[in-house]
Amino acid sequence: MSQWDKLLGEILKLNRNLRFEDLAKALIKMGYTQSQPKGGSSHYTFRKTDCMPITLPKPKNSQIDIVYIRLVREAVTKYSGYERGEAQ
């Protein structure tokens, strides 16, 4: 099992130990572009053509809230063809 498959598996299982960097890596690998607004905001926006943008905060304590993991999970299942850890 590759690291990519393991990461997707953790996202699909809603692992609460995922960090911002893990979610960002998954979104970028799926074709999203990352941008941070000017002005020192801690929120990063990930955009992809024909997809809703996803905004994630970069927490100082490295643990990200489950709500944001669910957002990325929805993107994984909807746009990458993964469901329950297996490719469709």
HELIX and SHEET records of a PDB file:
HELIX    1   1 GLN A    3  LEU A   12  1                                  10    
HELIX    2   2 PHE A   20  LYS A   29  1                                  10    
HELIX    3   3 ILE A   66  TYR A   79  1                                  14    
SHEET    1   A 3 THR A  33  SER A  35  0                                        
SHEET    2   A 3 HIS A  43  ARG A  47 -1                                        
SHEET    3   A 3 ILE A  54  PRO A  57 -1                                        
SHEET    1   B 2 TYR A  82  GLU A  83  0                                        
SHEET    2   B 2 GLU A  86  ALA A  87 -1                                        
END                                                                             
